Amino acid sequence: MQGARYANQYRQTGVSSAVLDADPHRLISLMLAGARERARLAEACLERGDFPRKAQAISDASAIIGGLNGALDLDAGGEIAGGLQALYDYAQRRLVEANAANEPGPLREVDQLLGEIETAWNAIAAAHRSAGVQP
């Protein structure tokens, strides 16, 4: 039991270090990955009947998505930012549905949607690196 606690503390330290060292583009990538991880954790908790932990994981995913939504610049981002805002709002609704109905389908859908955004977001960084430009 003690080992699990230390492993969790070590993991948290690693996450904190990654966030402190990250540029703004990387922070969004970390947030997307974190929200997806929480959605998958919620699904796993649901499968084993750990409803309090499921609810916490969904709450965490929702908070991260709220942060992503709050980071959007609708004026500068135009249609893309508007589309992301609508998608984040939809993901939030699906998380609420998953929590209320104890259904894994919405959790999988949120993971998949965020995965598509994460892939596209990371491709932007890769393209910028190839061109020698800071994302």
C-alpha positions in Angstrom: 0.0 0.0 0.0 2.8 2.4 0.9 4.4 1.7 -2.5 1.3 2.7 -4.4 1.2 6.0 -2.5 4.9 6.7 -3.4 4.2 5.8 -7.0 1.3 8.2 -7.2 3.4 11.0 -5.6 6.2 10.3 -8.1 3.7 10.4 -11.0 2.2 13.7 -9.7 5.7 15.2 -9.5 6.4 14.1 -13.1 3.2 15.7 -14.3 3.9 18.9 -12.4 7.4 19.1 -13.9 6.0 18.6 -17.4 3.5 21.4 -16.9 6.2 23.8 -15.4 8.5 23.2 -18.4 5.8 23.3 -21.1 5.2 26.1 -23.6 1.5 27.1 -24.2 1.1 24.7 -27.1 2.4 21.8 -25.0 0.1 22.8 -22.1 -3.0 22.3 -24.3 -1.6 19.0 -25.4 -1.2 17.9 -21.8 -4.7 19.1 -21.0 -6.2 17.1 -23.9 -4.2 14.0 -22.8 -5.3 14.5 -19.2 -9.0 14.8 -20.1 -8.8 11.6 -22.2 -7.0 9.8 -19.4 -9.7 10.8 -16.9 -12.5 9.6 -19.3 -10.8 6.2 -19.7 -10.3 6.0 -15.9 -14.0 6.8 -15.4 -14.9 4.0 -17.8 -12.6 1.6 -16.0 -14.1 2.6 -12.6 -17.6 2.2 -14.0 -16.7 -1.4 -15.2 -15.6 -2.4 -11.7 -18.4 -0.6 -9.9 -16.3 2.1 -8.3 -18.9 4.8 -8.6 -17.4 7.4 -6.3 -14.0 7.2 -8.2 -15.9 7.2 -11.6 -17.7 10.4 -10.5 -14.4 12.0 -9.5 -12.7 11.1 -12.8 -15.6 12.5 -14.7 -15.5 15.7 -12.6 -11.7 16.0 -13.3 -12.3 15.5 -17.1 -15.0 18.1 -17.0 -12.8 20.6 -15.2 -10.0 20.1 -17.7 -12.4 20.5 -20.7 -13.7 23.6 -19.0 -10.1 24.9 -18.9 -9.7 24.1 -22.6 -12.9 25.9 -23.4 -11.9 28.9 -21.3 -8.5 29.2 -23.1 -10.2 29.7 -26.5 -9.8 33.1 -28.1 -13.1 33.4 -30.0 -12.1 36.7 -31.6 -8.7 35.5 -32.9 -9.7 31.9 -33.5 -12.8 32.6 -35.7 -14.7 29.5 -36.9 -12.2 27.1 -35.6 -12.4 28.4 -32.0 -16.2 28.5 -32.3 -16.2 24.9 -33.5 -14.0 23.8 -30.6 -16.2 25.6 -28.2 -19.2 23.7 -29.5 -17.3 20.5 -29.3 -16.2 21.1 -25.7 -19.8 22.0 -24.7 -20.9 18.8 -26.3 -18.2 16.8 -24.5 -19.3 18.3 -21.2 -22.9 17.3 -21.8 -21.8 13.7 -22.7 -19.8 13.5 -19.5 -22.9 14.5 -17.5 -24.9 11.9 -19.3 -22.3 9.2 -18.6 -22.2 10.1 -14.9 -26.0 10.2 -14.5 -26.7 7.0 -16.4 -23.6 5.1 -15.5 -23.0 4.4 -19.2 -19.6 3.9 -20.8 -20.6 4.9 -24.3 -20.4 8.7 -23.7 -17.0 8.3 -22.0 -15.7 6.5 -25.1 -17.1 9.1 -27.3 -15.5 12.0 -25.3 -12.2 10.1 -25.4 -12.5 9.7 -29.2 -13.5 13.3 -29.9 -10.7 14.7 -27.7 -8.3 12.2 -29.4 -9.1 13.7 -32.8 -8.4 17.2 -31.5 -5.2 16.0 -29.7 -3.9 14.4 -33.0 -4.6 17.6 -35.0 -3.1 19.8 -32.2 0.0 17.7 -32.1 0.3 17.7 -35.9 0.4 21.6 -35.7 3.4 21.4 -33.4 5.1 18.8 -35.6 4.6 20.9 -38.7 6.0 24.0 -37.0 9.1 22.0 -35.8 9.7 20.8 -39.3 9.5 24.4 -40.6 11.8 25.6 -37.7 9.0 27.8 -36.2 7.9 27.9 -32.6 4.2 26.8 -32.4 
